[in-house]
Amino acid sequence: MTKQHYETEFKPELIASSATPADRQRGETDFHPLYYTYQYPSALEKLEMSFDLTIYQPQFSATARSSRVFQTIFLDKDGSGALWTKGEIKQELVLSEKWWKQQSHRWQHYARVVPWMWAVNGMRGT
């Protein structure tokens, strides 16, 4: 599922034309995405999110990163459940599954609130 839906490895053909040789070298050696999003081809306004926990969580050593651990958040069961890629995950690879209800933000939150969050912390960043 992972490589089918996400860019998990550096692909030279995707590097920006404006990238310098140093940028390219850094991309080739330091390409370790943390967050992934997958848009459903039949409903581009909907998505699921995944996190590479081997990068995100400090308890995973560099040697453990050869077998990666992902957390995927499947959103909006009632509205998107039929689109989820959850059924493509081999059950023997699932370490844990938790169901919870989460309130989410609409795009307006990201357009009108998030850009100003820096101001909440004041001059000292506290």
JOPE-V963830 format. One record per residue. N is the residue number from 1. PSI is psi in whole degrees, -180 to 180 (999 if undefined). NEAR is the number of other C-alpha atoms within 12 Angstrom. Layout:
BEGIN
((N	PSI	NEAR) (N	PSI	NEAR))
END
This chain:
BEGIN
((1	-43	19) (2	-57	25) (3	-23	12) (4	-35	12) (5	-19	24) (6	155	26) (7	96	22) (8	-10	23) (9	152	20) (10	131	20) (11	111	16) (12	-32	19) (13	-12	12) (14	-3	14) (15	144	18) (16	144	13) (17	-23	11) (18	-1	10) (19	138	15) (20	165	12) (21	-35	14) (22	-40	12) (23	-45	17) (24	-45	21) (25	-43	16) (26	-39	16) (27	-41	22) (28	-36	18) (29	-28	14) (30	24	16) (31	98	19) (32	77	24) (33	144	22) (34	-47	25) (35	145	22) (36	144	24) (37	146	26) (38	118	30) (39	137	22) (40	126	22) (41	-31	14) (42	-8	13) (43	79	16) (44	-15	13) (45	-5	16) (46	152	22) (47	168	27) (48	155	30) (49	144	26) (50	157	30) (51	135	26) (52	99	29) (53	-21	25) (54	-22	25) (55	-39	26) (56	-35	21) (57	127	18) (58	-18	12) (59	-13	13) (60	122	18) (61	170	16) (62	-34	16) (63	-30	11) (64	-16	15) (65	-11	19) (66	-29	13) (67	105	15) (68	152	25) (69	126	25) (70	149	31) (71	127	29) (72	137	32) (73	114	27) (74	118	32) (75	151	29) (76	67	21) (77	-45	20) (78	-39	11) (79	-22	14) (80	-4	21) (81	-36	19) (82	-18	17) (83	-20	25) (84	146	29) (85	7	28) (86	-38	26) (87	-14	13) (88	-9	15) (89	128	19) (90	126	12) (91	-35	11) (92	-13	8) (93	-8	16) (94	118	16) (95	-36	13) (96	149	12) (97	127	15) (98	138	11) (99	131	12) (100	158	11) (101	131	12) (102	131	11) (103	140	8) (104	167	11) (105	149	12) (106	171	12) (107	-28	11) (108	-34	11) (109	-45	13) (110	-29	13) (111	-34	12) (112	-24	12) (113	-54	15) (114	-43	15) (115	-19	12) (116	3	13) (117	-28	15) (118	-32	13) (119	-23	13) (120	-33	13) (121	-11	10) (122	-173	10) (123	-30	8) (124	3	8) (125	33	9) (126	999	9))
END
